[in-house]
Amino acid sequence: MKTILGIDPGFAATGYGVITHDGRTVKYVTHGVIRTDSNEAPGKRLLAIFDTISDVIEKHRPDEAGVETLYFARNASSALPVAQARGVVLLALAKSGITAAEYPPQAIKQAIVGQGRADKAQVQNLIRMLLGLGEIPSPDHAADALGAAICHANTGPFHERIGHEKPGHPKIGRSKVGGST
């Protein structure tokens, strides 16, 4: 049984979700969100994300991680802070020796719903059903992180079998310790 950590990086709010996967079914472990104070210096905010993700890693000991990639169709001004948050997340994973696979939002939707243009409510409801939860996980960032973990559980083994361990696959890039996508 593998433990998988899903992460939805964000500067103001970084979502995380932990599931287990036995090769056939996924089971819910926990989820949450790391909120940073906009009145704090950027370095302190990034440190809070790093420290909290490191604590989650230490507590749950994930074998692998699925990280949602950046997507900025309309709000490019927030790209840099989110990229910085993504960087500290990848650093925490690498420091812990955890291989991270990165998935664009469309690939996550495809893995959960079966189509990449599904709306957020449909994706969140299926996450709830797949994990046997009574309610849709909230906030949205945590639900997105659980989606990244489920996507990794469903697609990660396939890509390992066909040899997509390095960046370059059109939908999925893989980061190894010391590497990046």
Secondary structure, 3 states (H helix, E strand, C coil): CEEEEEEECCCCEEEEEEEEECCCCEEEEEEEEEECCCCCCHHHHHHHHHHHHHHHHHHHCCCEEEEECCCCCCCHHHHHHHHHHHHHHHHHHHHCCCEEEEECHHHHHHHHHCCCCCCHHHHHHHHHHHHCCCCCCCCHHHHHHHHHHHHHHHHHHHHHHCCCCCCCCCCCEEECCCCCC
